[in-house]
């Protein structure tokens, strides 16, 4: 306790030596140090990685998501079946996974948890409105991470309850997007935004999401499935043709310089066919009527007689009549099975493909089989023709399996890939001519580190500078207390010049007595004369000649 009291007294004494500006600077430096330490402690306890979405991926979905994140080169970690990313990259990676079609359906339904239900007395309608509002803000932040979007705003319309005798409203949403200069709204962008917003609200369909370009004030929406006339027919054809071209190029990747073109013919008609089968009908009532009539006959005549048992008709001399009648009433047949076949529009009617093989590839295959073959064999060379026909047949079979067409739907030919010079054209020495694809090796990302840890390092440096300034101020106050501090101001210096500097000497000498010491009051003149005599005595002891000369000058100098 005494030690603490001494420390407080020392601090108070040192503060008393400082000026007002120095005290203010010392207090500001101390406050800055405390705030910096608290902020750095809070930052150090904050987790670096957060869950990307509150969803457990299966292994196929996890592989697709990891591939999409690695393509962007952003850090992530996999723990179990969940993905953890940096909080600053979360919204951007949600958009990246959605664009790569690697975000599972229903994985964004838990975005309603962004609003904490702190008020237990809040009505369900108000709580739902707050959740939709917060969800719209989160979606807007996700959309704004796109390089082609400068700002976005999402509004989700709450679903109204179904009233008695009325129909319930479907959930709807609107997206207002401000694109970067030079960027136009495309069908793919509209479809991507609609699916992203629809994936966060249960029951929301993509065609109920309306996208508006705030620059042109033009609204877009995904067409309804029952409205085939509003579909972008040309865009759908291009998309399917690009899909088949990509499959052909991937299958025939061993043929460098391959050229492929696909034409897709779509069927725009819509057909609905319904087929019903019925059980075998069951009898309801049956009625039978029989009538028999007979009469006597005369003696038989000679000759051949009919052997029928009962005569149906007979002559006037004798005969009979028999008739039978049967009637059945059936129940209504019961339906056994009803089959409805619906043929949606825009189905594939026919696909045709045209593939070109570079001549240099055929030459390279020939030289691989026969090293002694000519560098540029003629087209009518039997060896070259045999290799060419074999490669054409192989490519044709592969393309037929991809497009699921017949021999008449695929055409394969060899095109002359020539290198043109000033002297003329020559065939390429190597197959194809595909440029090598390379990338810059990954190095030290100083900019990324500065962006990530720059604020923390700057705040730490500022705290260290504040500590150094405090130490300098404290050291200056300690020197001032010890008499080694800075010079006093001009008024204090002038006052000090009027006094003679002297060492630690006794002012007077008291004689020994048995009684109390008796003090004697000395005036300023007496002290000055005594100090002057002691200085002269010291000068005489140290330099007698100089002292004698000085006294001689005083005597000889006229008054």
C-alpha positions as CSV (number, residue, x, y, z in Angstrom):
1,X,0.0,0.0,0.0
2,X,2.8,2.4,0.8
3,X,4.5,1.5,-2.4
4,X,1.3,2.4,-4.4
5,X,1.0,5.6,-2.5
6,X,4.6,6.5,-3.3
7,X,4.0,5.7,-7.0
8,X,0.9,7.9,-7.0
9,X,2.7,10.7,-5.3
10,X,5.6,10.4,-7.9
11,X,3.1,10.5,-10.8
12,X,1.3,13.5,-9.3
13,X,4.6,15.3,-8.9
14,X,5.7,14.6,-12.5
15,X,2.4,15.7,-13.8
16,X,2.7,18.9,-11.9
17,X,6.0,19.8,-13.7
18,X,4.2,19.4,-17.2
19,X,2.4,22.1,-18.9
20,X,-1.3,21.9,-19.9
21,X,-0.6,21.0,-23.5
22,X,1.8,18.2,-22.4
23,X,-0.8,16.8,-20.0
24,X,-3.4,16.8,-22.8
25,X,-1.1,15.0,-25.2
26,X,-0.2,12.5,-22.5
27,X,-3.9,11.8,-21.9
28,X,-4.7,11.4,-25.6
29,X,-1.8,9.0,-26.1
30,X,-3.0,6.9,-23.2
31,X,-6.6,6.8,-24.5
32,X,-5.3,5.8,-28.0
33,X,-3.2,3.0,-26.6
34,X,-6.1,1.6,-24.6
35,X,-8.6,1.8,-27.5
36,X,-6.0,0.1,-29.8
37,X,-5.4,-2.7,-27.4
38,X,-9.1,-3.4,-26.9
39,X,-9.8,-3.3,-30.7
40,X,-6.9,-5.6,-31.4
41,X,-8.0,-8.0,-28.7
42,X,-11.5,-8.1,-30.2
43,X,-10.1,-8.6,-33.7
44,X,-7.9,-11.5,-32.5
45,X,-10.8,-13.3,-30.9
46,X,-13.0,-13.0,-34.0
47,X,-13.0,-16.3,-36.0
48,X,-11.3,-16.0,-39.4
49,X,-13.7,-18.4,-41.2
50,X,-17.5,-18.5,-41.1
51,X,-19.9,-21.0,-42.7
52,X,-20.6,-20.2,-46.4
53,X,-24.2,-21.4,-46.0
54,X,-26.1,-23.2,-43.3
55,X,-26.3,-26.4,-45.3
56,X,-24.6,-29.8,-45.4
57,X,-23.4,-30.6,-48.9
58,X,-23.3,-34.1,-50.2
59,X,-20.0,-35.2,-51.7
60,X,-20.9,-34.5,-55.3
61,X,-22.1,-31.0,-54.4
62,X,-19.1,-30.4,-52.2
63,X,-16.7,-31.3,-55.1
64,X,-18.5,-28.9,-57.4
65,X,-18.4,-26.1,-54.8
66,X,-14.7,-26.6,-54.1
67,X,-13.9,-26.5,-57.8
68,X,-15.8,-23.2,-58.2
69,X,-14.0,-21.6,-55.2
70,X,-10.6,-22.9,-56.3
71,X,-11.2,-21.4,-59.8
72,X,-11.4,-17.9,-58.1
73,X,-8.3,-18.6,-56.0
74,X,-10.0,-17.6,-52.7
75,X,-9.1,-19.4,-49.4
76,X,-11.5,-21.8,-47.8
77,X,-11.7,-24.8,-45.5
78,X,-13.8,-28.0,-45.5
79,X,-14.9,-29.3,-42.2
80,X,-17.1,-32.3,-42.5
81,X,-19.6,-31.5,-45.2
82,X,-19.6,-27.8,-44.6
83,X,-17.6,-25.0,-46.3
84,X,-16.0,-22.3,-44.3
85,X,-14.7,-19.0,-45.9
86,X,-13.6,-15.6,-44.8
87,X,-16.4,-13.3,-43.8
88,X,-15.3,-10.7,-46.3
89,X,-15.6,-13.3,-49.1
90,X,-18.9,-14.9,-48.1
91,X,-21.2,-12.8,-50.2
92,X,-19.0,-12.9,-53.2
93,X,-18.6,-16.7,-53.0
94,X,-22.3,-17.2,-52.7
95,X,-22.7,-15.4,-56.0
96,X,-19.8,-17.3,-57.6
97,X,-21.3,-20.7,-56.6
98,X,-24.7,-19.7,-57.9
99,X,-23.2,-18.6,-61.3
100,X,-21.3,-21.9,-61.5
101,X,-24.5,-23.8,-60.7
102,X,-22.8,-25.3,-57.7
103,X,-25.2,-24.0,-55.1
104,X,-27.7,-26.8,-54.1
105,X,-31.4,-26.0,-54.2
106,X,-32.8,-24.9,-50.9
107,X,-29.4,-24.1,-49.4
108,X,-30.3,-20.4,-49.0
109,X,-33.6,-20.9,-47.3
110,X,-32.0,-20.3,-43.9
111,X,-31.2,-16.7,-44.7
112,X,-34.1,-15.7,-42.6
113,X,-31.8,-16.2,-39.6
114,X,-30.1,-12.9,-40.3
115,X,-32.8,-11.2,-38.2
116,X,-32.9,-12.1,-34.5
117,X,-36.3,-12.2,-32.9
118,X,-35.4,-10.1,-29.9
119,X,-38.9,-8.8,-29.4
120,X,-41.2,-11.5,-28.1
121,X,-44.2,-9.3,-28.4
122,X,-43.7,-8.7,-32.1
123,X,-46.6,-9.9,-34.3
124,X,-45.9,-12.6,-36.8
125,X,-46.6,-10.3,-39.7
126,X,-44.1,-7.7,-38.4
127,X,-41.5,-10.4,-37.8
128,X,-42.0,-11.8,-41.3
129,X,-41.7,-8.3,-42.8
130,X,-38.4,-7.7,-40.9
131,X,-37.0,-11.0,-42.1
132,X,-38.0,-10.3,-45.7
133,X,-36.4,-6.8,-45.5
134,X,-33.2,-8.2,-44.0
135,X,-33.1,-11.0,-46.6
136,X,-33.5,-8.5,-49.4
137,X,-30.6,-6.4,-48.1
138,X,-28.4,-9.6,-47.9
139,X,-29.4,-10.5,-51.4
140,X,-28.6,-7.0,-52.6
141,X,-25.1,-7.2,-51.1
142,X,-24.6,-10.6,-52.8
143,X,-25.7,-9.2,-56.2
144,X,-23.5,-6.1,-55.8
145,X,-20.4,-8.2,-55.6
146,X,-20.7,-8.9,-59.4
147,X,-18.2,-6.9,-61.5
148,X,-21.0,-5.8,-63.8
149,X,-23.2,-4.4,-61.0
150,X,-22.5,-1.1,-59.2
151,X,-25.5,-1.3,-56.8
152,X,-28.6,-3.4,-56.3
153,X,-31.8,-3.4,-54.3
154,X,-34.1,-6.4,-53.6
155,X,-37.6,-6.2,-52.2
156,X,-39.6,-9.4,-51.3
157,X,-43.4,-9.1,-51.2
158,X,-44.9,-10.8,-48.2
159,X,-47.5,-13.6,-48.9
160,X,-51.0,-12.6,-47.9
161,X,-53.1,-15.2,-46.2
162,X,-55.9,-16.9,-48.1
163,X,-59.3,-15.5,-47.2
164,X,-62.6,-17.5,-47.2
165,X,-63.7,-17.8,-50.8
166,X,-60.6,-16.1,-52.1
167,X,-57.3,-17.2,-53.5
168,X,-54.0,-16.8,-51.8
169,X,-51.4,-14.6,-53.4
170,X,-48.1,-16.1,-54.7
171,X,-44.8,-14.7,-53.3
172,X,-43.2,-12.1,-55.6
173,X,-40.0,-10.1,-55.6
174,X,-38.5,-7.2,-57.5
175,X,-34.8,-6.6,-58.2
176,X,-33.4,-3.1,-59.1
177,X,-30.0,-3.3,-60.6
178,X,-27.6,-0.5,-61.6
179,X,-25.1,-1.9,-64.2
180,X,-21.6,-0.6,-64.8
181,X,-21.2,1.8,-67.8
182,X,-21.0,-0.2,-71.1
183,X,-22.8,-3.3,-69.7
184,X,-26.1,-4.4,-71.1
185,X,-28.7,-6.6,-69.5
186,X,-28.7,-10.1,-71.0
187,X,-31.1,-13.0,-70.8
188,X,-28.5,-15.0,-68.8
189,X,-28.2,-12.2,-66.2
190,X,-32.0,-12.0,-65.8
191,X,-32.3,-15.7,-65.4
192,X,-29.4,-15.8,-62.9
193,X,-30.8,-13.0,-60.7
194,X,-34.3,-14.5,-60.8
195,X,-33.1,-18.0,-59.7
196,X,-30.8,-16.5,-57.0
197,X,-33.7,-14.6,-55.4
198,X,-36.2,-17.4,-55.9
199,X,-33.8,-19.8,-54.1
200,X,-34.1,-17.9,-50.9
201,X,-37.9,-17.9,-50.5
202,X,-40.0,-21.0,-50.3
203,X,-42.7,-21.1,-53.0
204,X,-41.2,-18.2,-55.0
205,X,-40.9,-19.1,-58.7
206,X,-38.3,-17.5,-61.0
207,X,-41.0,-16.1,-63.3
208,X,-42.4,-14.1,-60.4
209,X,-39.2,-12.2,-59.9
210,X,-39.1,-8.9,-61.8
211,X,-35.6,-7.5,-62.7
212,X,-35.4,-3.7,-63.5
213,X,-32.4,-1.9,-65.0
214,X,-32.4,1.4,-63.2
215,X,-30.4,3.1,-66.0
216,X,-33.0,2.3,-68.8
217,X,-36.0,1.7,-66.5
218,X,-36.7,-1.4,-68.5
219,X,-38.2,-4.5,-66.7
220,X,-37.3,-8.1,-67.4
221,X,-38.6,-11.4,-66.2
222,X,-38.2,-15.1,-66.8
223,X,-41.0,-16.4,-69.1
224,X,-43.7,-18.6,-67.7
225,X,-43.4,-22.3,-68.7
226,X,-47.0,-22.2,-70.1
227,X,-46.1,-19.2,-72.3
228,X,-43.8,-20.6,-75.0
229,X,-44.2,-17.5,-77.2
230,X,-42.2,-15.4,-74.8
231,X,-39.1,-17.7,-74.8
232,X,-36.0,-16.5,-76.5
233,X,-36.0,-19.0,-79.3
234,X,-32.7,-17.9,-80.9
235,X,-31.0,-17.9,-77.5
236,X,-32.2,-21.4,-76.8
237,X,-30.9,-22.7,-80.1
238,X,-27.5,-21.1,-79.6
239,X,-27.3,-22.5,-76.1
240,X,-28.0,-26.1,-77.3
241,X,-25.7,-25.8,-80.3
242,X,-22.9,-24.6,-78.0
243,X,-23.5,-27.5,-75.7
244,X,-23.1,-30.1,-78.4
245,X,-20.1,-28.3,-79.9
246,X,-18.4,-28.4,-76.4
247,X,-19.2,-32.1,-76.1
248,X,-17.7,-32.8,-79.5
249,X,-14.5,-30.8,-78.8
250,X,-14.1,-32.5,-75.4
251,X,-14.6,-36.0,-76.9
252,X,-12.1,-35.3,-79.8
253,X,-9.5,-33.4,-77.8
254,X,-6.8,-35.7,-79.2
255,X,-7.3,-34.0,-82.6
256,X,-5.6,-30.6,-82.3
257,X,-7.1,-27.9,-84.6
258,X,-10.4,-29.6,-84.9
259,X,-13.3,-27.5,-86.2
260,X,-16.9,-28.3,-85.4
261,X,-20.3,-26.8,-86.1
262,X,-23.7,-28.0,-85.0
263,X,-27.2,-27.0,-86.2
264,X,-30.1,-27.7,-83.9
265,X,-33.7,-27.8,-85.2
266,X,-36.3,-27.4,-82.5
267,X,-40.0,-28.4,-82.5
268,X,-42.2,-25.5,-81.4
269,X,-45.4,-27.5,-81.4
270,X,-47.1,-28.6,-78.1
271,X,-49.1,-31.9,-78.0
272,X,-51.2,-33.4,-75.2
273,X,-52.4,-37.0,-75.7
274,X,-54.6,-38.8,-73.2
275,X,-55.2,-42.6,-73.4
276,X,-57.8,-44.5,-71.2
277,X,-58.2,-48.2,-70.8
278,X,-61.3,-49.9,-69.2
279,X,-62.0,-53.1,-67.4
280,X,-64.0,-55.9,-69.1
281,X,-67.8,-55.2,-68.8
282,X,-69.7,-57.3,-66.2
283,X,-73.3,-58.6,-67.0
284,X,-76.0,-57.0,-65.0
285,X,-79.2,-59.1,-66.1
286,X,-79.7,-62.0,-68.5
287,X,-83.0,-63.2,-70.1
288,X,-83.6,-66.3,-72.3
289,X,-86.8,-67.2,-74.3
290,X,-87.4,-70.6,-76.0
291,X,-90.3,-71.5,-78.2
292,X,-91.0,-75.1,-79.5
293,X,-93.9,-76.0,-81.9
294,X,-94.5,-79.5,-83.4
295,X,-97.3,-81.5,-85.2
296,X,-97.9,-85.0,-86.5
297,X,-96.6,-86.1,-89.9
298,X,-97.9,-88.6,-92.5
299,X,-96.2,-91.9,-93.1
300,X,-92.9,-91.5,-94.7
301,X,-92.5,-92.0,-98.3
302,X,-90.1,-94.4,-99.8
303,X,-86.7,-93.2,-100.5
304,X,-84.0,-91.2,-98.5
305,X,-85.3,-89.3,-95.5
306,X,-83.5,-86.4,-93.7
307,X,-81.8,-87.3,-90.4
308,X,-82.0,-84.0,-88.5
309,X,-83.6,-84.9,-85.2
310,X,-86.0,-82.0,-85.3
311,X,-87.4,-80.7,-88.4
312,X,-87.2,-76.9,-88.7
313,X,-89.9,-76.7,-91.3
314,X,-92.1,-79.3,-92.7
315,X,-94.6,-79.8,-95.4
316,X,-98.3,-79.5,-95.0
317,X,-98.6,-83.1,-94.2
318,X,-96.5,-82.7,-90.9
319,X,-93.6,-80.7,-89.3
320,X,-92.4,-78.4,-86.4
321,X,-90.9,-75.0,-85.4
322,X,-88.2,-74.2,-82.6
323,X,-86.9,-70.7,-81.7
324,X,-84.4,-69.5,-79.0
325,X,-84.0,-65.8,-77.7
326,X,-81.3,-64.6,-75.3
327,X,-80.7,-61.0,-73.9
328,X,-77.9,-59.7,-71.5
329,X,-77.7,-56.2,-69.9
330,X,-74.1,-55.1,-68.8
331,X,-72.9,-52.6,-66.2
332,X,-71.1,-49.4,-67.3
333,X,-67.4,-50.3,-67.8
334,X,-65.0,-49.0,-65.1
335,X,-61.8,-47.2,-66.2
336,X,-58.7,-49.1,-65.5
337,X,-55.9,-46.6,-66.3
338,X,-55.6,-43.1,-67.7
339,X,-52.3,-42.1,-69.3
340,X,-51.6,-38.5,-70.3
341,X,-48.7,-37.8,-72.6
342,X,-47.6,-34.2,-72.9
343,X,-45.0,-33.2,-75.4
344,X,-43.6,-29.8,-74.4
345,X,-42.5,-27.3,-77.0
346,X,-38.9,-26.6,-78.0
347,X,-38.0,-30.3,-78.1
348,X,-35.1,-31.3,-80.3
349,X,-36.3,-32.4,-83.7
350,X,-33.0,-32.9,-85.5
351,X,-29.3,-32.2,-85.0
352,X,-26.8,-32.0,-87.8
353,X,-23.0,-31.6,-87.4
354,X,-20.1,-30.7,-89.6
355,X,-16.6,-31.5,-88.5
356,X,-13.3,-30.5,-90.1
357,X,-10.0,-32.4,-89.4
358,X,-6.7,-30.6,-90.1
359,X,-4.6,-32.2,-92.8
360,X,-1.5,-31.9,-90.7
361,X,-3.1,-34.2,-88.1
362,X,-3.5,-36.9,-90.7
363,X,0.1,-36.4,-91.9
364,X,1.4,-36.7,-88.3
365,X,-0.6,-39.9,-87.7
366,X,0.8,-41.3,-91.0
367,X,4.4,-40.4,-90.1
368,X,3.9,-41.9,-86.6
369,X,3.0,-45.2,-88.2
370,X,5.5,-45.0,-91.1
371,X,8.5,-42.8,-90.2
372,X,9.8,-43.2,-93.8
373,X,6.7,-41.5,-95.2
374,X,7.0,-38.1,-97.0
375,X,6.6,-34.9,-95.1
376,X,3.8,-33.7,-97.4
377,X,2.3,-36.7,-99.2
378,X,-0.1,-36.3,-102.0
379,X,-3.8,-36.7,-101.6
380,X,-3.9,-39.7,-103.9
381,X,-1.1,-41.5,-102.0
382,X,-2.6,-44.9,-100.9
383,X,-1.0,-44.7,-97.4
384,X,-2.3,-41.2,-96.8
385,X,-5.7,-42.0,-98.1
386,X,-6.0,-45.0,-95.9
387,X,-5.1,-43.1,-92.7
388,X,-7.4,-40.2,-93.8
389,X,-10.4,-42.5,-94.3
390,X,-9.8,-44.3,-91.0
391,X,-9.6,-41.0,-89.0
392,X,-12.7,-39.6,-90.8
393,X,-14.7,-42.8,-90.0
394,X,-13.6,-42.7,-86.4
395,X,-14.6,-39.0,-85.9
396,X,-17.9,-39.6,-87.7
397,X,-18.8,-42.5,-85.4
398,X,-18.0,-40.5,-82.3
399,X,-20.1,-37.5,-83.4
400,X,-23.0,-39.7,-84.3
401,X,-23.1,-41.1,-80.8
402,X,-22.9,-37.6,-79.3
403,X,-25.8,-36.1,-81.3
404,X,-27.7,-39.4,-81.5
405,X,-28.1,-39.0,-85.2
406,X,-27.7,-41.1,-88.3
407,X,-25.0,-41.2,-91.0
408,X,-26.7,-38.5,-93.0
409,X,-26.7,-36.1,-90.0
410,X,-22.9,-35.9,-89.7
411,X,-20.4,-34.7,-92.3
412,X,-16.6,-35.0,-91.7
413,X,-14.0,-33.6,-94.0
414,X,-10.3,-32.8,-94.0
415,X,-9.3,-29.2,-94.4
416,X,-5.9,-27.9,-95.5
417,X,-4.3,-26.0,-92.6
418,X,-1.6,-24.1,-94.4
419,X,1.0,-21.5,-93.2
420,X,1.1,-18.6,-95.7
421,X,4.4,-16.9,-96.3
422,X,5.7,-14.4,-98.9
423,X,6.8,-17.3,-101.1
424,X,3.4,-19.1,-100.9
425,X,1.5,-21.5,-98.7
426,X,3.0,-24.6,-97.0
427,X,1.3,-27.1,-94.8
428,X,1.8,-26.8,-91.1
429,X,4.7,-28.9,-89.8
430,X,2.8,-29.9,-86.7
431,X,-0.8,-31.0,-86.2
432,X,-3.3,-28.4,-85.4
433,X,-1.6,-25.2,-84.3
434,X,-3.3,-24.7,-80.9
435,X,-1.6,-22.1,-78.8
436,X,-0.3,-23.2,-75.5
437,X,-2.3,-21.9,-72.5
438,X,-0.3,-20.8,-69.5
439,X,-0.7,-18.8,-66.4
440,X,1.5,-16.7,-64.2
441,X,2.9,-18.6,-61.3
442,X,1.5,-17.7,-57.9
443,X,3.8,-15.4,-55.9
444,X,3.8,-13.2,-52.8
445,X,0.5,-11.3,-52.7
446,X,1.6,-8.1,-50.9
447,X,-1.4,-6.2,-52.0
448,X,-3.8,-8.8,-50.6
449,X,-1.9,-9.0,-47.3
450,X,-1.9,-5.2,-47.0
451,X,-5.7,-5.1,-47.7
452,X,-6.3,-7.8,-45.1
453,X,-4.0,-6.8,-42.3
454,X,-3.3,-3.1,-43.1
455,X,-5.8,-1.6,-40.7
456,X,-4.6,-3.8,-37.8
457,X,-0.9,-3.1,-38.5
458,X,-1.6,0.7,-38.9
459,X,-3.5,0.8,-35.6
460,X,-0.7,-1.2,-33.8
461,X,1.9,1.2,-35.2
462,X,-0.1,4.2,-34.0
463,X,-0.3,2.7,-30.5
464,X,3.5,2.1,-30.4
465,X,4.1,5.7,-31.5
466,X,1.8,6.9,-28.8
467,X,3.7,4.9,-26.2
468,X,7.0,6.3,-27.4
469,X,5.6,9.9,-27.1
470,X,4.4,9.1,-23.6
471,X,7.7,7.8,-22.5
472,X,9.5,10.9,-23.9
473,X,7.1,13.2,-22.0
474,X,7.6,11.3,-18.8
475,X,11.3,11.3,-19.2
476,X,11.2,15.1,-19.7
477,X,9.2,15.6,-16.6
478,X,11.7,13.5,-14.6
479,X,14.6,15.5,-15.9
480,X,12.8,18.7,-15.0
481,X,12.3,17.5,-11.4
482,X,16.0,16.6,-11.1
483,X,17.2,20.0,-12.3
484,X,18.4,18.7,-15.7
485,X,15.3,19.8,-17.5
486,X,15.0,22.5,-20.0
487,X,15.8,26.2,-19.2
488,X,13.2,28.3,-17.6
489,X,11.5,31.1,-19.4
490,X,13.0,34.5,-20.0
491,X,11.6,36.2,-16.9
492,X,13.0,33.5,-14.6
493,X,16.4,33.7,-16.4
494,X,16.6,37.5,-15.8
495,X,15.7,37.1,-12.1
496,X,18.4,34.4,-11.7
497,X,21.1,36.7,-13.2
498,X,20.6,39.2,-10.2
499,X,21.8,36.5,-7.7
500,X,25.4,35.4,-7.2
501,X,25.9,31.7,-7.7
502,X,27.5,30.0,-4.7
503,X,28.1,26.6,-3.4
504,X,26.6,25.0,-0.3
505,X,28.2,27.2,2.4
506,X,27.0,28.3,5.9
507,X,25.5,31.8,6.1
508,X,26.8,32.4,9.7
509,X,28.5,30.6,12.5
510,X,26.8,30.3,15.9
511,X,28.9,30.3,19.0
512,X,28.6,27.4,21.4
513,X,26.4,28.0,24.4
514,X,24.6,26.0,26.9
515,X,21.3,27.6,26.2
516,X,19.1,27.7,23.2
517,X,20.5,28.7,19.8
518,X,20.0,32.4,19.1
519,X,19.1,33.4,15.6
520,X,20.3,36.5,13.9
521,X,18.6,38.1,11.1
522,X,20.8,39.2,8.2
523,X,19.8,41.7,5.6
524,X,20.4,41.5,1.8
525,X,23.4,43.8,2.0
526,X,25.1,41.8,4.7
527,X,24.6,38.6,2.7
528,X,25.9,40.2,-0.4
529,X,29.1,41.5,1.5
530,X,29.7,38.1,3.1
531,X,29.4,36.3,-0.2
532,X,31.7,38.9,-1.9
533,X,34.3,38.5,0.9
534,X,34.3,34.7,0.6
535,X,34.7,34.9,-3.2
536,X,37.7,37.3,-2.8
537,X,39.3,35.0,-0.2
538,X,38.9,32.0,-2.6
539,X,40.4,34.1,-5.4
540,X,43.4,35.0,-3.2
541,X,44.0,31.4,-2.4
542,X,43.8,30.2,-6.0
543,X,45.4,33.2,-7.8
544,X,47.1,35.7,-5.4
545,X,48.7,37.8,-8.2
546,X,45.4,38.1,-10.0
547,X,43.6,39.1,-6.8
548,X,46.3,41.7,-6.0
549,X,46.0,43.2,-9.4
550,X,42.2,43.3,-9.2
551,X,42.4,45.1,-5.7
552,X,45.0,47.5,-7.0
553,X,42.7,48.5,-9.9
554,X,39.8,49.0,-7.5
555,X,42.0,51.3,-5.3
556,X,43.4,53.3,-8.1
557,X,40.1,53.7,-9.9
558,X,38.6,57.0,-9.0
559,X,35.2,56.8,-7.1
